[in-house]
C-alpha cells in the first residue's frame, strides 16, 4: 500500500512539474488527497 502511494506521489510530482495534462494532474491530486485523508482518519482512530 505504501509503495503504491509513493508511486502516485512520484507521478504527481512529475505531472506537477510538466503541467502538460492538468486533468491527469487533478486525478493524481484527488487520489493522493483521498488516500491521505483516509490514512489520517486511521491514525485518529488508533490514538
mmCIF entry with sequence, helices, sheets and N, C-alpha, C, O atoms, coordinates in Angstrom:
data_MODEL
# 
_entry.id   MODEL 
# 
_entity.id                         1 
_entity.type                       polymer 
_entity.pdbx_number_of_molecules   1 
# 
_entity_poly.entity_id                      1 
_entity_poly.type                           'polypeptide(L)' 
_entity_poly.nstd_linkage                   no 
_entity_poly.nstd_monomer                   no 
_entity_poly.pdbx_seq_one_letter_code       
;(UNK)(UNK)(UNK)(UNK)(UNK)(UNK)(UNK)(UNK)(UNK)(UNK)(UNK)(UNK)(UNK)(UNK)(UNK)(UNK)
(UNK)(UNK)(UNK)(UNK)(UNK)(UNK)(UNK)(UNK)(UNK)(UNK)(UNK)(UNK)(UNK)(UNK)(UNK)(UNK)
(UNK)(UNK)(UNK)(UNK)(UNK)(UNK)(UNK)(UNK)(UNK)(UNK)(UNK)(UNK)(UNK)(UNK)(UNK)
;
_entity_poly.pdbx_seq_one_letter_code_can   XXXXXXXXXXXXXXXXXXXXXXXXXXXXXXXXXXXXXXXXXXXXXXX 
_entity_poly.pdbx_strand_id                 A 
# 
loop_
_entity_poly_seq.entity_id 
_entity_poly_seq.num 
_entity_poly_seq.mon_id 
_entity_poly_seq.hetero 
1 1  UNK n 
1 2  UNK n 
1 3  UNK n 
1 4  UNK n 
1 5  UNK n 
1 6  UNK n 
1 7  UNK n 
1 8  UNK n 
1 9  UNK n 
1 10 UNK n 
1 11 UNK n 
1 12 UNK n 
1 13 UNK n 
1 14 UNK n 
1 15 UNK n 
1 16 UNK n 
1 17 UNK n 
1 18 UNK n 
1 19 UNK n 
1 20 UNK n 
1 21 UNK n 
1 22 UNK n 
1 23 UNK n 
1 24 UNK n 
1 25 UNK n 
1 26 UNK n 
1 27 UNK n 
1 28 UNK n 
1 29 UNK n 
1 30 UNK n 
1 31 UNK n 
1 32 UNK n 
1 33 UNK n 
1 34 UNK n 
1 35 UNK n 
1 36 UNK n 
1 37 UNK n 
1 38 UNK n 
1 39 UNK n 
1 40 UNK n 
1 41 UNK n 
1 42 UNK n 
1 43 UNK n 
1 44 UNK n 
1 45 UNK n 
1 46 UNK n 
1 47 UNK n 
# 
_struct_asym.id          A 
_struct_asym.entity_id   1 
# 
loop_
_struct_conf.conf_type_id 
_struct_conf.id 
_struct_conf.pdbx_PDB_helix_id 
_struct_conf.beg_label_comp_id 
_struct_conf.beg_label_asym_id 
_struct_conf.beg_label_seq_id 
_struct_conf.pdbx_beg_PDB_ins_code 
_struct_conf.end_label_comp_id 
_struct_conf.end_label_asym_id 
_struct_conf.end_label_seq_id 
_struct_conf.pdbx_end_PDB_ins_code 
_struct_conf.beg_auth_comp_id 
_struct_conf.beg_auth_asym_id 
_struct_conf.beg_auth_seq_id 
_struct_conf.end_auth_comp_id 
_struct_conf.end_auth_asym_id 
_struct_conf.end_auth_seq_id 
_struct_conf.pdbx_PDB_helix_class 
_struct_conf.details 
_struct_conf.pdbx_PDB_helix_length 
HELX_P HELX_P1 AA1 UNK A 2  ? UNK A 17 ? UNK A 2  UNK A 17 1 ? 16 
HELX_P HELX_P2 AA2 UNK A 22 ? UNK A 46 ? UNK A 22 UNK A 46 1 ? 25 
# 
_struct_conf_type.id          HELX_P 
_struct_conf_type.criteria    ? 
_struct_conf_type.reference   ? 
# 
loop_
_atom_site.group_PDB 
_atom_site.id 
_atom_site.type_symbol 
_atom_site.label_atom_id 
_atom_site.label_alt_id 
_atom_site.label_comp_id 
_atom_site.label_asym_id 
_atom_site.label_entity_id 
_atom_site.label_seq_id 
_atom_site.pdbx_PDB_ins_code 
_atom_site.Cartn_x 
_atom_site.Cartn_y 
_atom_site.Cartn_z 
_atom_site.occupancy 
_atom_site.B_iso_or_equiv 
_atom_site.pdbx_formal_charge 
_atom_site.auth_seq_id 
_atom_site.auth_comp_id 
_atom_site.auth_asym_id 
_atom_site.auth_atom_id 
_atom_site.pdbx_PDB_model_num 
ATOM 1   N N  . UNK A 1 1  ? 0.847  -1.203 0.000   1.00 0.00 ? 1  UNK A N  1 
ATOM 2   C CA . UNK A 1 1  ? 0.000  0.000  0.000   1.00 0.00 ? 1  UNK A CA 1 
ATOM 3   C C  . UNK A 1 1  ? 0.880  1.250  0.000   1.00 0.00 ? 1  UNK A C  1 
ATOM 4   O O  . UNK A 1 1  ? 0.670  2.169  -0.792  1.00 0.00 ? 1  UNK A O  1 
ATOM 5   N N  . UNK A 1 2  ? 1.856  1.272  0.888   1.00 0.00 ? 2  UNK A N  1 
ATOM 6   C CA . UNK A 1 2  ? 2.732  2.446  0.989   1.00 0.00 ? 2  UNK A CA 1 
ATOM 7   C C  . UNK A 1 2  ? 3.501  2.665  -0.309  1.00 0.00 ? 2  UNK A C  1 
ATOM 8   O O  . UNK A 1 2  ? 3.747  3.801  -0.715  1.00 0.00 ? 2  UNK A O  1 
ATOM 9   N N  . UNK A 1 3  ? 3.877  1.561  -0.956  1.00 0.00 ? 3  UNK A N  1 
ATOM 10  C CA . UNK A 1 3  ? 4.623  1.679  -2.215  1.00 0.00 ? 3  UNK A CA 1 
ATOM 11  C C  . UNK A 1 3  ? 3.728  2.311  -3.279  1.00 0.00 ? 3  UNK A C  1 
ATOM 12  O O  . UNK A 1 3  ? 4.188  3.144  -4.060  1.00 0.00 ? 3  UNK A O  1 
ATOM 13  N N  . UNK A 1 4  ? 2.452  1.918  -3.315  1.00 0.00 ? 4  UNK A N  1 
ATOM 14  C CA . UNK A 1 4  ? 1.519  2.493  -4.291  1.00 0.00 ? 4  UNK A CA 1 
ATOM 15  C C  . UNK A 1 4  ? 1.390  3.993  -4.069  1.00 0.00 ? 4  UNK A C  1 
ATOM 16  O O  . UNK A 1 4  ? 1.408  4.768  -5.025  1.00 0.00 ? 4  UNK A O  1 
ATOM 17  N N  . UNK A 1 5  ? 1.262  4.403  -2.815  1.00 0.00 ? 5  UNK A N  1 
ATOM 18  C CA . UNK A 1 5  ? 1.130  5.825  -2.501  1.00 0.00 ? 5  UNK A CA 1 
ATOM 19  C C  . UNK A 1 5  ? 2.378  6.568  -2.947  1.00 0.00 ? 5  UNK A C  1 
ATOM 20  O O  . UNK A 1 5  ? 2.290  7.667  -3.495  1.00 0.00 ? 5  UNK A O  1 
ATOM 21  N N  . UNK A 1 6  ? 3.550  5.965  -2.710  1.00 0.00 ? 6  UNK A N  1 
ATOM 22  C CA . UNK A 1 6  ? 4.807  6.600  -3.104  1.00 0.00 ? 6  UNK A CA 1 
ATOM 23  C C  . UNK A 1 6  ? 4.864  6.763  -4.614  1.00 0.00 ? 6  UNK A C  1 
ATOM 24  O O  . UNK A 1 6  ? 5.274  7.808  -5.117  1.00 0.00 ? 6  UNK A O  1 
ATOM 25  N N  . UNK A 1 7  ? 4.448  5.717  -5.341  1.00 0.00 ? 7  UNK A N  1 
ATOM 26  C CA . UNK A 1 7  ? 4.456  5.783  -6.803  1.00 0.00 ? 7  UNK A CA 1 
ATOM 27  C C  . UNK A 1 7  ? 3.497  6.868  -7.282  1.00 0.00 ? 7  UNK A C  1 
ATOM 28  O O  . UNK A 1 7  ? 3.826  7.623  -8.198  1.00 0.00 ? 7  UNK A O  1 
ATOM 29  N N  . UNK A 1 8  ? 2.323  6.954  -6.676  1.00 0.00 ? 8  UNK A N  1 
ATOM 30  C CA . UNK A 1 8  ? 1.363  8.005  -7.046  1.00 0.00 ? 8  UNK A CA 1 
ATOM 31  C C  . UNK A 1 8  ? 1.963  9.382  -6.786  1.00 0.00 ? 8  UNK A C  1 
ATOM 32  O O  . UNK A 1 8  ? 1.841  10.288 -7.610  1.00 0.00 ? 8  UNK A O  1 
ATOM 33  N N  . UNK A 1 9  ? 2.607  9.528  -5.644  1.00 0.00 ? 9  UNK A N  1 
ATOM 34  C CA . UNK A 1 9  ? 3.210  10.816 -5.298  1.00 0.00 ? 9  UNK A CA 1 
ATOM 35  C C  . UNK A 1 9  ? 4.294  11.171 -6.297  1.00 0.00 ? 9  UNK A C  1 
ATOM 36  O O  . UNK A 1 9  ? 4.407  12.320 -6.725  1.00 0.00 ? 9  UNK A O  1 
ATOM 37  N N  . UNK A 1 10 ? 5.095  10.174 -6.669  1.00 0.00 ? 10 UNK A N  1 
ATOM 38  C CA . UNK A 1 10 ? 6.165  10.374 -7.640  1.00 0.00 ? 10 UNK A CA 1 
ATOM 39  C C  . UNK A 1 10 ? 5.582  10.851 -8.967  1.00 0.00 ? 10 UNK A C  1 
ATOM 40  O O  . UNK A 1 10 ? 6.069  11.816 -9.555  1.00 0.00 ? 10 UNK A O  1 
ATOM 41  N N  . UNK A 1 11 ? 4.531  10.166 -9.437  1.00 0.00 ? 11 UNK A N  1 
ATOM 42  C CA . UNK A 1 11 ? 3.883  10.553 -10.687 1.00 0.00 ? 11 UNK A CA 1 
ATOM 43  C C  . UNK A 1 11 ? 3.299  11.951 -10.562 1.00 0.00 ? 11 UNK A C  1 
ATOM 44  O O  . UNK A 1 11 ? 3.391  12.760 -11.485 1.00 0.00 ? 11 UNK A O  1 
ATOM 45  N N  . UNK A 1 12 ? 2.699  12.225 -9.413  1.00 0.00 ? 12 UNK A N  1 
ATOM 46  C CA . UNK A 1 12 ? 2.086  13.528 -9.171  1.00 0.00 ? 12 UNK A CA 1 
ATOM 47  C C  . UNK A 1 12 ? 3.132  14.636 -9.293  1.00 0.00 ? 12 UNK A C  1 
ATOM 48  O O  . UNK A 1 12 ? 2.871  15.674 -9.901  1.00 0.00 ? 12 UNK A O  1 
ATOM 49  N N  . UNK A 1 13 ? 4.302  14.417 -8.723  1.00 0.00 ? 13 UNK A N  1 
ATOM 50  C CA . UNK A 1 13 ? 5.363  15.427 -8.784  1.00 0.00 ? 13 UNK A CA 1 
ATOM 51  C C  . UNK A 1 13 ? 5.806  15.652 -10.219 1.00 0.00 ? 13 UNK A C  1 
ATOM 52  O O  . UNK A 1 13 ? 6.045  16.788 -10.628 1.00 0.00 ? 13 UNK A O  1 
ATOM 53  N N  . UNK A 1 14 ? 5.916  14.568 -10.990 1.00 0.00 ? 14 UNK A N  1 
ATOM 54  C CA . UNK A 1 14 ? 6.322  14.690 -12.398 1.00 0.00 ? 14 UNK A CA 1 
ATOM 55  C C  . UNK A 1 14 ? 5.267  15.485 -13.159 1.00 0.00 ? 14 UNK A C  1 
ATOM 56  O O  . UNK A 1 14 ? 5.605  16.378 -13.935 1.00 0.00 ? 14 UNK A O  1 
ATOM 57  N N  . UNK A 1 15 ? 3.989  15.169 -12.943 1.00 0.00 ? 15 UNK A N  1 
ATOM 58  C CA . UNK A 1 15 ? 2.915  15.874 -13.641 1.00 0.00 ? 15 UNK A CA 1 
ATOM 59  C C  . UNK A 1 15 ? 2.863  17.341 -13.221 1.00 0.00 ? 15 UNK A C  1 
ATOM 60  O O  . UNK A 1 15 ? 2.577  18.209 -14.045 1.00 0.00 ? 15 UNK A O  1 
ATOM 61  N N  . UNK A 1 16 ? 3.135  17.620 -11.959 1.00 0.00 ? 16 UNK A N  1 
ATOM 62  C CA . UNK A 1 16 ? 3.099  18.997 -11.474 1.00 0.00 ? 16 UNK A CA 1 
ATOM 63  C C  . UNK A 1 16 ? 4.184  19.817 -12.153 1.00 0.00 ? 16 UNK A C  1 
ATOM 64  O O  . UNK A 1 16 ? 3.964  20.973 -12.513 1.00 0.00 ? 16 UNK A O  1 
ATOM 65  N N  . UNK A 1 17 ? 5.363  19.213 -12.328 1.00 0.00 ? 17 UNK A N  1 
ATOM 66  C CA . UNK A 1 17 ? 6.472  19.927 -12.957 1.00 0.00 ? 17 UNK A CA 1 
ATOM 67  C C  . UNK A 1 17 ? 6.184  20.198 -14.425 1.00 0.00 ? 17 UNK A C  1 
ATOM 68  O O  . UNK A 1 17 ? 6.472  21.287 -14.922 1.00 0.00 ? 17 UNK A O  1 
ATOM 69  N N  . UNK A 1 18 ? 5.615  19.216 -15.127 1.00 0.00 ? 18 UNK A N  1 
ATOM 70  C CA . UNK A 1 18 ? 5.411  19.338 -16.565 1.00 0.00 ? 18 UNK A CA 1 
ATOM 71  C C  . UNK A 1 18 ? 3.961  19.632 -16.911 1.00 0.00 ? 18 UNK A C  1 
ATOM 72  O O  . UNK A 1 18 ? 3.495  19.232 -17.978 1.00 0.00 ? 18 UNK A O  1 
ATOM 73  N N  . UNK A 1 19 ? 3.237  20.318 -16.041 1.00 0.00 ? 19 UNK A N  1 
ATOM 74  C CA . UNK A 1 19 ? 1.810  20.634 -16.232 1.00 0.00 ? 19 UNK A CA 1 
ATOM 75  C C  . UNK A 1 19 ? 1.299  20.558 -17.673 1.00 0.00 ? 19 UNK A C  1 
ATOM 76  O O  . UNK A 1 19 ? 0.705  21.512 -18.174 1.00 0.00 ? 19 UNK A O  1 
ATOM 77  N N  . UNK A 1 20 ? 1.530  19.427 -18.336 1.00 0.00 ? 20 UNK A N  1 
ATOM 78  C CA . UNK A 1 20 ? 1.040  19.257 -19.704 1.00 0.00 ? 20 UNK A CA 1 
ATOM 79  C C  . UNK A 1 20 ? -0.386 18.721 -19.697 1.00 0.00 ? 20 UNK A C  1 
ATOM 80  O O  . UNK A 1 20 ? -1.194 19.073 -20.556 1.00 0.00 ? 20 UNK A O  1 
ATOM 81  N N  . UNK A 1 21 ? -0.694 17.856 -18.709 1.00 0.00 ? 21 UNK A N  1 
ATOM 82  C CA . UNK A 1 21 ? -2.006 17.211 -18.675 1.00 0.00 ? 21 UNK A CA 1 
ATOM 83  C C  . UNK A 1 21 ? -2.694 17.553 -17.354 1.00 0.00 ? 21 UNK A C  1 
ATOM 84  O O  . UNK A 1 21 ? -2.683 16.738 -16.432 1.00 0.00 ? 21 UNK A O  1 
ATOM 85  N N  . UNK A 1 22 ? -3.289 18.735 -17.245 1.00 0.00 ? 22 UNK A N  1 
ATOM 86  C CA . UNK A 1 22 ? -3.906 19.150 -15.981 1.00 0.00 ? 22 UNK A CA 1 
ATOM 87  C C  . UNK A 1 22 ? -4.985 18.190 -15.492 1.00 0.00 ? 22 UNK A C  1 
ATOM 88  O O  . UNK A 1 22 ? -5.148 18.012 -14.285 1.00 0.00 ? 22 UNK A O  1 
ATOM 89  N N  . UNK A 1 23 ? -5.723 17.572 -16.410 1.00 0.00 ? 23 UNK A N  1 
ATOM 90  C CA . UNK A 1 23 ? -6.781 16.651 -15.989 1.00 0.00 ? 23 UNK A CA 1 
ATOM 91  C C  . UNK A 1 23 ? -6.185 15.453 -15.245 1.00 0.00 ? 23 UNK A C  1 
ATOM 92  O O  . UNK A 1 23 ? -6.733 15.009 -14.236 1.00 0.00 ? 23 UNK A O  1 
ATOM 93  N N  . UNK A 1 24 ? -5.066 14.936 -15.743 1.00 0.00 ? 24 UNK A N  1 
ATOM 94  C CA . UNK A 1 24 ? -4.422 13.815 -15.052 1.00 0.00 ? 24 UNK A CA 1 
ATOM 95  C C  . UNK A 1 24 ? -3.806 14.293 -13.744 1.00 0.00 ? 24 UNK A C  1 
ATOM 96  O O  . UNK A 1 24 ? -3.802 13.569 -12.749 1.00 0.00 ? 24 UNK A O  1 
ATOM 97  N N  . UNK A 1 25 ? -3.287 15.518 -13.753 1.00 0.00 ? 25 UNK A N  1 
ATOM 98  C CA . UNK A 1 25 ? -2.710 16.087 -12.533 1.00 0.00 ? 25 UNK A CA 1 
ATOM 99  C C  . UNK A 1 25 ? -3.789 16.148 -11.456 1.00 0.00 ? 25 UNK A C  1 
ATOM 100 O O  . UNK A 1 25 ? -3.545 15.784 -10.305 1.00 0.00 ? 25 UNK A O  1 
ATOM 101 N N  . UNK A 1 26 ? -4.985 16.609 -11.832 1.00 0.00 ? 26 UNK A N  1 
ATOM 102 C CA . UNK A 1 26 ? -6.098 16.665 -10.886 1.00 0.00 ? 26 UNK A CA 1 
ATOM 103 C C  . UNK A 1 26 ? -6.448 15.257 -10.402 1.00 0.00 ? 26 UNK A C  1 
ATOM 104 O O  . UNK A 1 26 ? -6.753 15.044 -9.229  1.00 0.00 ? 26 UNK A O  1 
ATOM 105 N N  . UNK A 1 27 ? -6.397 14.310 -11.327 1.00 0.00 ? 27 UNK A N  1 
ATOM 106 C CA . UNK A 1 27 ? -6.717 12.924 -10.987 1.00 0.00 ? 27 UNK A CA 1 
ATOM 107 C C  . UNK A 1 27 ? -5.778 12.400 -9.905  1.00 0.00 ? 27 UNK A C  1 
ATOM 108 O O  . UNK A 1 27 ? -6.221 11.808 -8.921  1.00 0.00 ? 27 UNK A O  1 
ATOM 109 N N  . UNK A 1 28 ? -4.472 12.624 -10.095 1.00 0.00 ? 28 UNK A N  1 
ATOM 110 C CA . UNK A 1 28 ? -3.500 12.189 -9.090  1.00 0.00 ? 28 UNK A CA 1 
ATOM 111 C C  . UNK A 1 28 ? -3.713 12.949 -7.784  1.00 0.00 ? 28 UNK A C  1 
ATOM 112 O O  . UNK A 1 28 ? -3.607 12.377 -6.699  1.00 0.00 ? 28 UNK A O  1 
ATOM 113 N N  . UNK A 1 29 ? -4.017 14.244 -7.897  1.00 0.00 ? 29 UNK A N  1 
ATOM 114 C CA . UNK A 1 29 ? -4.270 15.061 -6.717  1.00 0.00 ? 29 UNK A CA 1 
ATOM 115 C C  . UNK A 1 29 ? -5.384 14.451 -5.884  1.00 0.00 ? 29 UNK A C  1 
ATOM 116 O O  . UNK A 1 29 ? -5.258 14.327 -4.665  1.00 0.00 ? 29 UNK A O  1 
ATOM 117 N N  . UNK A 1 30 ? -6.479 14.069 -6.541  1.00 0.00 ? 30 UNK A N  1 
ATOM 118 C CA . UNK A 1 30 ? -7.635 13.525 -5.833  1.00 0.00 ? 30 UNK A CA 1 
ATOM 119 C C  . UNK A 1 30 ? -7.284 12.201 -5.170  1.00 0.00 ? 30 UNK A C  1 
ATOM 120 O O  . UNK A 1 30 ? -7.696 11.935 -4.041  1.00 0.00 ? 30 UNK A O  1 
ATOM 121 N N  . UNK A 1 31 ? -6.515 11.364 -5.883  1.00 0.00 ? 31 UNK A N  1 
ATOM 122 C CA . UNK A 1 31 ? -6.131 10.070 -5.301  1.00 0.00 ? 31 UNK A CA 1 
ATOM 123 C C  . UNK A 1 31 ? -5.300 10.292 -4.042  1.00 0.00 ? 31 UNK A C  1 
ATOM 124 O O  . UNK A 1 31 ? -5.569 9.696  -2.999  1.00 0.00 ? 31 UNK A O  1 
ATOM 125 N N  . UNK A 1 32 ? -4.292 11.149 -4.146  1.00 0.00 ? 32 UNK A N  1 
ATOM 126 C CA . UNK A 1 32 ? -3.401 11.404 -3.006  1.00 0.00 ? 32 UNK A CA 1 
ATOM 127 C C  . UNK A 1 32 ? -4.189 12.045 -1.862  1.00 0.00 ? 32 UNK A C  1 
ATOM 128 O O  . UNK A 1 32 ? -4.010 11.680 -0.700  1.00 0.00 ? 32 UNK A O  1 
ATOM 129 N N  . UNK A 1 33 ? -5.061 13.001 -2.195  1.00 0.00 ? 33 UNK A N  1 
ATOM 130 C CA . UNK A 1 33 ? -5.831 13.704 -1.170  1.00 0.00 ? 33 UNK A CA 1 
ATOM 131 C C  . UNK A 1 33 ? -6.750 12.736 -0.429  1.00 0.00 ? 33 UNK A C  1 
ATOM 132 O O  . UNK A 1 33 ? -6.789 12.728 0.802   1.00 0.00 ? 33 UNK A O  1 
ATOM 133 N N  . UNK A 1 34 ? -7.495 11.913 -1.191  1.00 0.00 ? 34 UNK A N  1 
ATOM 134 C CA . UNK A 1 34 ? -8.425 10.978 -0.553  1.00 0.00 ? 34 UNK A CA 1 
ATOM 135 C C  . UNK A 1 34 ? -7.668 9.908  0.227   1.00 0.00 ? 34 UNK A C  1 
ATOM 136 O O  . UNK A 1 34 ? -8.094 9.513  1.312   1.00 0.00 ? 34 UNK A O  1 
ATOM 137 N N  . UNK A 1 35 ? -6.549 9.440  -0.318  1.00 0.00 ? 35 UNK A N  1 
ATOM 138 C CA . UNK A 1 35 ? -5.745 8.436  0.384   1.00 0.00 ? 35 UNK A CA 1 
ATOM 139 C C  . UNK A 1 35 ? -5.178 9.032  1.666   1.00 0.00 ? 35 UNK A C  1 
ATOM 140 O O  . UNK A 1 35 ? -5.181 8.384  2.713   1.00 0.00 ? 35 UNK A O  1 
ATOM 141 N N  . UNK A 1 36 ? -4.692 10.262 1.582   1.00 0.00 ? 36 UNK A N  1 
ATOM 142 C CA . UNK A 1 36 ? -4.138 10.944 2.751   1.00 0.00 ? 36 UNK A CA 1 
ATOM 143 C C  . UNK A 1 36 ? -5.190 11.122 3.828   1.00 0.00 ? 36 UNK A C  1 
ATOM 144 O O  . UNK A 1 36 ? -4.923 10.905 5.010   1.00 0.00 ? 36 UNK A O  1 
ATOM 145 N N  . UNK A 1 37 ? -6.400 11.521 3.415   1.00 0.00 ? 37 UNK A N  1 
ATOM 146 C CA . UNK A 1 37 ? -7.481 11.704 4.378   1.00 0.00 ? 37 UNK A CA 1 
ATOM 147 C C  . UNK A 1 37 ? -7.818 10.387 5.056   1.00 0.00 ? 37 UNK A C  1 
ATOM 148 O O  . UNK A 1 37 ? -8.057 10.343 6.263   1.00 0.00 ? 37 UNK A O  1 
ATOM 149 N N  . UNK A 1 38 ? -7.835 9.309  4.272   1.00 0.00 ? 38 UNK A N  1 
ATOM 150 C CA . UNK A 1 38 ? -8.167 8.007  4.828   1.00 0.00 ? 38 UNK A CA 1 
ATOM 151 C C  . UNK A 1 38 ? -7.112 7.601  5.850   1.00 0.00 ? 38 UNK A C  1 
ATOM 152 O O  . UNK A 1 38 ? -7.443 7.069  6.909   1.00 0.00 ? 38 UNK A O  1 
ATOM 153 N N  . UNK A 1 39 ? -5.839 7.852  5.533   1.00 0.00 ? 39 UNK A N  1 
ATOM 154 C CA . UNK A 1 39 ? -4.755 7.486  6.457   1.00 0.00 ? 39 UNK A CA 1 
ATOM 155 C C  . UNK A 1 39 ? -4.835 8.325  7.728   1.00 0.00 ? 39 UNK A C  1 
ATOM 156 O O  . UNK A 1 39 ? -4.597 7.814  8.822   1.00 0.00 ? 39 UNK A O  1 
ATOM 157 N N  . UNK A 1 40 ? -5.168 9.608  7.594   1.00 0.00 ? 40 UNK A N  1 
ATOM 158 C CA . UNK A 1 40 ? -5.302 10.472 8.767   1.00 0.00 ? 40 UNK A CA 1 
ATOM 159 C C  . UNK A 1 40 ? -6.423 9.949  9.659   1.00 0.00 ? 40 UNK A C  1 
ATOM 160 O O  . UNK A 1 40 ? -6.286 9.920  10.882  1.00 0.00 ? 40 UNK A O  1 
ATOM 161 N N  . UNK A 1 41 ? -7.536 9.534  9.042   1.00 0.00 ? 41 UNK A N  1 
ATOM 162 C CA . UNK A 1 41 ? -8.662 9.013  9.815   1.00 0.00 ? 41 UNK A CA 1 
ATOM 163 C C  . UNK A 1 41 ? -8.238 7.765  10.588  1.00 0.00 ? 41 UNK A C  1 
ATOM 164 O O  . UNK A 1 41 ? -8.601 7.598  11.753  1.00 0.00 ? 41 UNK A O  1 
ATOM 165 N N  . UNK A 1 42 ? -7.467 6.891  9.936   1.00 0.00 ? 42 UNK A N  1 
ATOM 166 C CA . UNK A 1 42 ? -7.000 5.673  10.606  1.00 0.00 ? 42 UNK A CA 1 
ATOM 167 C C  . UNK A 1 42 ? -6.105 6.024  11.784  1.00 0.00 ? 42 UNK A C  1 
ATOM 168 O O  . UNK A 1 42 ? -6.209 5.406  12.843  1.00 0.00 ? 42 UNK A O  1 
ATOM 169 N N  . UNK A 1 43 ? -5.232 7.002  11.615  1.00 0.00 ? 43 UNK A N  1 
ATOM 170 C CA . UNK A 1 43 ? -4.337 7.404  12.701  1.00 0.00 ? 43 UNK A CA 1 
ATOM 171 C C  . UNK A 1 43 ? -5.152 7.938  13.883  1.00 0.00 ? 43 UNK A C  1 
ATOM 172 O O  . UNK A 1 43 ? -4.841 7.648  15.038  1.00 0.00 ? 43 UNK A O  1 
ATOM 173 N N  . UNK A 1 44 ? -6.190 8.717  13.589  1.00 0.00 ? 44 UNK A N  1 
ATOM 174 C CA . UNK A 1 44 ? -7.023 9.271  14.668  1.00 0.00 ? 44 UNK A CA 1 
ATOM 175 C C  . UNK A 1 44 ? -7.702 8.141  15.437  1.00 0.00 ? 44 UNK A C  1 
ATOM 176 O O  . UNK A 1 44 ? -7.801 8.182  16.663  1.00 0.00 ? 44 UNK A O  1 
ATOM 177 N N  . UNK A 1 45 ? -8.172 7.126  14.699  1.00 0.00 ? 45 UNK A N  1 
ATOM 178 C CA . UNK A 1 45 ? -8.846 6.011  15.359  1.00 0.00 ? 45 UNK A CA 1 
ATOM 179 C C  . UNK A 1 45 ? -7.877 5.232  16.245  1.00 0.00 ? 45 UNK A C  1 
ATOM 180 O O  . UNK A 1 45 ? -8.261 4.744  17.308  1.00 0.00 ? 45 UNK A O  1 
ATOM 181 N N  . UNK A 1 46 ? -6.630 5.115  15.812  1.00 0.00 ? 46 UNK A N  1 
ATOM 182 C CA . UNK A 1 46 ? -5.639 4.355  16.577  1.00 0.00 ? 46 UNK A CA 1 
ATOM 183 C C  . UNK A 1 46 ? -5.272 5.060  17.879  1.00 0.00 ? 46 UNK A C  1 
ATOM 184 O O  . UNK A 1 46 ? -4.947 4.404  18.869  1.00 0.00 ? 46 UNK A O  1 
ATOM 185 N N  . UNK A 1 47 ? -5.321 6.386  17.884  1.00 0.00 ? 47 UNK A N  1 
ATOM 186 C CA . UNK A 1 47 ? -4.904 7.123  19.080  1.00 0.00 ? 47 UNK A CA 1 
ATOM 187 C C  . UNK A 1 47 ? -5.844 6.906  20.206  1.00 0.00 ? 47 UNK A C  1 
ATOM 188 O O  . UNK A 1 47 ? -5.645 7.452  21.291  1.00 0.00 ? 47 UNK A O  1 
# 
